[in-house]
Amino acid sequence: MTTPPEHPSATPDVEQETVVAEEDPAHSVTLSVAAVARRLGVAPATLRTWDRRYGLGPSDHTTGRHRKYAPNDVARLELMQRALLRGASSAEAAKYALATPVPQPRLLGRTPPPAQTSPPPSPAQPAPPSAPPPPASPPPALAVPFPAPPPPGSSSSPVPPPSPVLAWGEFDADAPPAGGRGLKLPGASRLARGVGRAALAMDSSAVQLLLADSIAQDGIIATWDDVVRPVLAGIASRWEHSGAGVEVSHLLDECVLAAMVRATPVVAEPRNHRPVLLACMPEERHNLPLYPLAAVLAERGVGVRQLGAALPLDALSSAVRRTAPSAVVLWAQLPRYADPGAVSALPRTRQQVRVFVGGPGWARGVVPSPAERINDLAEAADAIERAVC
């Protein structure tokens, strides 16, 4: 898959407030490196790297003294963090953070002073005409190669709000393309790394925007193979080594499912006269891969029926008898659910039913005749389309 050319994405028109602690009117409150690192969820070494490489450090730092970050300094770091979540490189994110006007900090616990009003003019002196406010200059655009799609009726694409805290603490945005210490993604694309960062930050909005961008630009198959699968594998690997990340996996699953459902068109007049049934084996609850398959088939005009996870065998048999499908796809993620007996127990119908089995669970098992094994999304969509159309 070739990376699409970079083009700027407009920044939002919504004003953003940065919340800082109560400060003395005469002295601006400052934070130490450790405090800012905890606030952003990055390692202190990462902050020093950003300062050394990109100049994103304390604005009033004096050599030989401890680094102290003012509210505006922290706001710039949050802008950089937001750009990283969108999939920008560290250099692009730093350029964006330095060029974007910093939002005005708001003080906790302090009521904003009332606006100064001029005394009403005397009757003998007419009020001067009020001058129109000067037009606000738009903030510079961030050159991210995967911008969010613009909302209906708008030519600008929204940028997700910054996440104040990144999960897992030791996230290093300057790590090489392998994905950093937060999530190992060897050889993954920039977009996949952005989805991984957003998932670790539990930022479902950013995940949704990035997935929507990828589907719109590269299609469902490329999004599944080049973005979703590497991130899912990275999260699974992290869980195997540390036992952490179950909530991240669940969040990503829900985001992917929602993205695939949105990308699935309604097929009013399917090319196949009899539907394709998509179902998991009994007790198999990992049904996520069936959603991109349904979306790709729908794009090609193939009508499908999603039967979901852990479908009991008697319910599957009833669905086969009632719909007389042209094909049945049975998914097994785990080997213990890949039961050849379930395939053999499917009821016979007057017209031939093509049976396909997919998923890692079938890799080591024996696929009973006449079922056919499908190994990836593109192969599955092609085989089913040929069989039923």
Residue pairs with C-beta under 8 A, 6 or more apart in sequence:
1 189
1 218
1 222
1 226
3 145
3 189
3 190
4 145
4 146
4 217
4 218
5 145
6 143
6 144
6 145
7 143
7 145
7 147
8 141
8 142
8 143
8 144
8 147
9 86
9 141
9 142
9 143
9 144
9 147
9 148
9 157
9 159
10 138
10 141
10 155
10 156
10 157
11 100
11 138
11 139
11 140
11 141
11 142
11 156
11 159
12 156
12 158
12 159
13 156
15 103
16 103
16 161
16 162
17 103
17 104
17 105
17 106
18 71
18 74
18 75
18 78
18 102
18 103
18 104
18 105
18 106
19 105
19 106
19 108
20 29
20 71
20 74
20 105
20 106
20 107
20 108
21 29
21 107
21 108
22 29
22 107
22 108
22 109
22 110
23 29
23 107
28 70
28 71
29 70
29 71
30 58
30 68
30 69
30 70
31 39
31 68
31 69
31 74
32 66
32 67
32 68
32 69
33 44
33 47
33 48
33 66
33 67
33 69
34 44
35 69
36 47
36 69
36 73
36 74
36 77
37 43
37 44
37 46
37 47
39 74
39 164
39 165
40 47
40 77
40 78
40 81
40 164
40 165
40 166
41 165
41 166
41 167
41 168
41 169
41 171
41 201
42 81
42 166
42 169
42 171
42 172
42 173
43 169
43 170
43 171
43 172
45 172
46 171
46 172
46 173
46 174
47 57
47 67
47 77
48 57
48 67
49 174
50 56
50 57
50 77
50 80
50 90
50 94
50 173
50 174
51 57
51 58
51 67
53 90
53 94
53 174
54 90
54 91
54 94
54 95
54 98
55 94
55 98
56 73
56 76
56 77
56 80
56 94
56 97
56 98
57 67
57 69
57 73
58 67
58 68
58 69
58 70
58 73
59 70
59 72
59 73
60 68
60 70
61 67
61 68
69 77
71 105
72 102
72 105
75 102
75 103
75 105
76 97
76 98
76 102
77 97
78 162
78 164
79 96
79 97
79 100
79 102
79 162
80 93
80 94
80 96
80 97
80 173
81 93
81 162
81 163
81 166
81 173
82 159
82 160
82 161
82 162
82 163
83 92
83 93
83 96
83 97
83 142
83 144
84 90
84 93
84 173
84 194
84 197
85 160
85 162
85 163
85 194
85 197
85 198
85 201
85 203
85 206
86 142
86 144
86 146
86 148
86 159
86 160
86 194
86 206
86 209
86 210
87 144
87 145
87 146
87 190
87 191
87 193
87 194
87 195
87 197
87 210
88 96
88 142
88 143
88 144
88 194
89 190
90 173
90 174
92 142
92 143
92 144
93 142
93 173
95 143
96 140
96 142
96 143
99 139
99 140
100 139
100 140
100 142
101 139
120 127
121 127
142 159
145 190
145 191
146 190
146 191
146 194
146 210
146 213
146 214
146 217
147 157
147 213
148 157
148 158
148 159
148 160
148 209
148 210
148 212
148 213
149 157
149 209
149 212
149 213
149 216
150 156
150 157
150 158
151 158
158 209
160 203
160 205
160 206
160 209
161 205
163 201
163 202
163 203
163 206
165 201
166 182
166 197
166 200
166 201
167 200
167 201
167 202
167 248
168 182
168 200
168 244
170 181
170 182
171 180
171 181
171 182
171 197
171 200
172 180
172 181
172 182
173 180
173 197
175 181
177 185
177 187
177 188
177 190
177 193
178 184
178 185
178 186
178 187
179 185
179 186
179 188
179 193
179 196
179 234
182 196
182 197
182 200
183 196
183 197
183 199
183 200
183 231
183 234
183 235
183 238
184 234
184 237
184 238
185 192
185 193
185 196
185 230
185 231
185 234
187 230
188 196
188 230
188 231
188 234
189 226
189 227
189 230
191 210
191 213
191 214
191 226
191 227
192 226
192 227
192 230
192 231
194 206
194 210
195 207
195 210
195 211
195 227
195 228
195 231
195 252
196 231
196 234
196 235
198 204
198 206
198 207
198 210
199 207
199 231
199 235
199 248
199 251
199 252
199 255
200 248
202 247
202 248
202 251
204 251
204 254
204 255
207 251
207 252
207 255
208 255
208 258
208 259
210 227
211 223
211 227
211 228
211 255
211 256
211 259
212 259
212 262
214 222
214 223
214 227
215 223
215 259
215 263
218 226
220 260
220 263
220 292
220 295
220 296
220 299
220 377
221 292
221 296
221 377
221 378
221 381
223 259
223 292
224 289
224 292
224 377
225 376
225 377
225 378
228 252
228 256
228 292
231 252
232 249
232 252
235 245
235 248
235 249
235 252
236 249
238 244
238 245
239 245
239 246
239 249
253 288
256 288
256 291
257 288
257 291
260 291
260 292
260 294
260 295
261 291
261 295
263 295
264 291
264 294
264 295
264 298
265 298
265 299
266 298
267 298
267 301
267 302
267 303
269 301
270 301
270 302
270 303
271 300
271 301
271 302
271 303
271 388
271 389
272 302
272 303
272 326
272 388
272 389
273 326
274 323
274 324
274 325
274 326
274 351
274 388
275 303
275 304
275 305
275 323
275 325
275 326
276 297
276 302
276 303
276 304
276 305
276 325
276 326
276 327
276 328
276 329
276 384
276 388
277 304
277 305
277 307
277 316
277 319
277 320
277 323
277 325
277 327
277 328
277 329
278 290
278 293
278 294
278 304
278 305
278 306
278 307
278 329
278 331
279 290
279 306
279 307
279 308
279 311
279 316
279 319
279 328
279 329
279 330
279 331
280 286
280 287
280 290
280 307
280 308
280 309
280 310
280 311
280 330
280 331
280 332
280 337
281 311
281 330
281 331
281 332
281 337
281 338
281 339
281 342
281 361
282 310
282 311
282 312
282 313
282 316
282 337
282 339
282 342
283 310
283 337
284 309
284 310
284 331
284 332
284 333
284 334
284 337
284 359
284 361
285 309
285 310
286 309
286 331
286 333
286 334
286 359
287 308
287 309
287 331
289 331
289 333
289 358
289 359
289 377
290 306
290 329
290 331
291 306
292 377
293 329
293 377
293 380
293 381
294 304
294 306
296 377
296 381
297 304
297 381
297 384
297 385
298 304
300 381
300 385
300 389
301 389
302 384
302 385
302 388
302 389
305 319
305 323
305 325
307 315
307 316
307 319
311 319
313 342
313 345
316 328
316 342
316 346
317 345
317 346
317 347
319 325
320 328
320 346
320 347
320 349
320 353
321 347
321 349
324 349
324 350
324 351
324 353
325 353
326 351
326 353
326 354
326 387
326 388
327 353
327 354
327 355
327 356
327 384
327 387
327 388
328 346
328 353
328 354
328 355
328 356
329 356
329 357
329 358
329 374
329 380
329 384
330 342
330 343
330 355
330 356
330 357
330 358
330 371
331 357
331 358
331 359
332 338
332 357
332 358
332 359
332 360
332 361
332 362
333 359
333 360
333 361
334 360
334 361
335 360
335 361
335 362
335 363
335 364
335 365
336 361
337 361
338 357
338 359
338 361
338 362
338 365
340 365
340 366
340 367
340 368
343 355
343 357
343 367
343 368
343 371
344 368
346 353
346 355
354 370
354 372
354 384
354 387
354 388
355 370
355 371
355 372
356 371
356 372
356 373
356 374
356 380
356 383
356 384
357 367
357 371
357 372
357 373
357 374
358 373
358 374
358 375
358 380
362 373
367 373
372 383
374 380
374 383
374 384
